[in-house]
Structures are given as structure tokens and as C-alpha cells.
Amino acid sequence: MKDSLRQQLERLAMRLAELDASLSDPAVSADMKRYRTLAREQAEASALVALLRRYEQRERDLAAAREMQGEAEFAEMAKDEIASAQADMDSIQAELQTALLPKDPDDERNAFVEVRAGTGGDESALFAGDLTRMYLRWCERAGFRTEVMSESAAELGGYKEIVLRIEGPGAYGKLRFESGGHRVQRVPATESQGRIHTSACTVAVMPELDEAEDVQINPSELRIDTYRASGAGGQHVNKTDSAIRITHLPTGIVAECQDDRSQHRNKAKAMAVLLARLRDKDQTERAAKEAATRKGLIGSGDRSDRIRTYNFPQGRLTDHRINLTLYKLGMVMEGDLDDVIAALQAARAAQQLAALESGQALM
């Protein structure tokens, strides 16, 4: 085990002693929110420290077996014990390294997925519709609940823009790497001569925040407009100004919702999207200030990054961040995204592990 990893675990053992003392303090017990937070941290630290102690015990067993190796009558038994102890140590170290990878608390949150048509005109809007259908199919497979927060349909089909809310444990953690530029290469339905066109959409995935968390908004900085909802909805749509548009004046960021008949609920939904967009803007700006050497393998999720190409003539999907190529585009477009998501999560874990082994600070 590398010294940097061992030192990190020993610091964790000291932290565990502090947590044990804190949890026995009546003042902490009286504050249930703080108690639950510390109890979760204590449970995680306790499990890791237990693994460390198991590792150290097997280290001692290995050292003892090597000493016995020089004695003829114990040589065979020592050989077996050396192999067993080394295998156990390797297994425990791998378990420790995985457990120590930094966890993003946002990963367990619900998510907003925003799909926007980009370059390519009508074909881009149609592709935005295809991407939306892909995500909805994947959510159905994964057991996640979905709802449309806002949409702007294109004349020939698809969307100029659509915002989905994905509800379920780990939704953001699974979809976070979808943020970026998605490029499609195919023959559009409107193409009479069979020529392949290239167009693009952008996707932004944002975690849904707890109410009033992280982003503080001055009500005087908001402009709230009501308007008559468009699209399906029957007579009600034509009579009631229930749709809501909220503009954050300092940044110009806009969020709107017309999904619900209730103006109050539409306002709450639009505000949730606005908060997520403001936080996303803040995090993107901070990430842009980081040195290039600290940029993640997966990328910043900036919408200008071209992350993936969907080549329909070849049935090929290519994720450029991790050089992943799959020849199962039809299945992917039907919502079979699991291989792509798993590969991106594995690449992130490998990057975090490399930084952990080198003793670097992890973001």
C-alpha cells in the first residue's frame, strides 16, 4: 500500500475517534439533523478503518509466513500462507481504494435534462426529439419517473428546446455525463438526394436542488410573467394564463413551465429549473477557471464540448471523451444507454483512483 493511501486512512482513523466522541455528546444527540449527519459519516469511516485493520493483520501474517519460509518443515505451509495473505491484501486494498473515491453528493439527486436544437435547422430539432425519446426510454427501463417541465416544439417535428425532470435515486449521477454537444450524421427525411447531413444538439444535465439550497435569489431580481399556455390541453389552455416564465434579471437566465393547469405549481416548477440553471452557471464558470491540468478526463460538461457522434449510416455511436465506439446505435436510440453510462462512470472512477494513488487533492 502506498504511503499516501495509508496516511489518508490513518487520518480517517483519527477522525473516527473524534466522531465516536461527538456522538456520545448529549448536545449532539439533541440535534437530530447533526446527529444523523455525523452517524452516517461515522458508519462510513468505521467500515473503512475496519478494512485498514484487516489489511494490517494480513501484513503481519505475511511477514510471519516469510520468516517461516526458511524452516524446511514449514516451507510448504509458509508458501501457501504467503500466497493467501498477498491475495487478501490486494483484494482489501482494491476495496479501500474504491471506497475512498470522492463521492459527489449531487449524484443521488433528481435531475433536469435540457435538450436544445443547435446547428442544422429542422434536422437538429428532429434529432433533439430523438434524443429526448432516447432519454425517456432509458428512464422507463431504469424505473425513473419523468415529467416535461417546458417544451418548445418545432414546426416539422422534434423540439427547439425541451426540459425534462427525472426523478429517482441516482438520476443525476447516471446522467451527468450526457452534458455537452451531441452530433448526428444521417440522411434527413427532407433530403431528396440521399446526402448525409451533420447537425447537432446540446444537452445540459443539472441536479435538482433542495428548496433554497446553495443559490440565494433576491426576489427583486426576478421578473415573473404569466401567459397563456400553448399546445395540447383543451379548452382550459385557451382560457387561463397559467403558464409561468421567470427571468433572472442579472444573468438573463429564463425558466418557464406550462405543464400544469395550476399557475402556482407551474411557478414552483419554473423556479426549480431556474435554481438549477443558476447553480450550473456558477459551477461552469468556476470549472473554467481551473488550470488545464486539472480538467477531468470526462470533461467539464460544457455544452460547447462535442462529446458524442451518432453516425446512422454506419450504425455507430462514438463517445469522444473516452474513445468508446459501439456499433449498436439502433439499440441506444431505443434507450439502451447502460453500456455508455457504465463506461463513463468507470473512466471517472479510474481517473479518481489515479489521483488518489498519487496523493493529489481531488475535486
Secondary structure, 3 states (H helix, E strand, C coil): CCHHHHHHHHHHHHHHHHHHHHHCCHHHHHCHHHHHHHHHHHHHHHHHHHHHHHHHHHHHHHHHHHHHCCCHHHHHHHHHHHHHHHHHHHHHHHHHHHHHCCCCHHHHCCEEEEEEECCCHHHHHHHHHHHHHHHHHHHHHHCCEEEEEEEEECCCCCEEEEEEEEECCCHHHHHHHHCEEEEEEECCCCCCCCCCEEEEEEEEEEECCCCCCCCCCCHHHEEEEEECCCCCCCHHHHHCCCEEEEEECCCCEEEEECCCCCHHHHHHHHHHHHHHHHHHHHHHHHHHCCCHHHCCCCCCCCCCCEEEEEECCCCEEEECCCCEEECCHHHHHCCCCHHHHHHHHHHHHHHHHHHHHCCCCCC
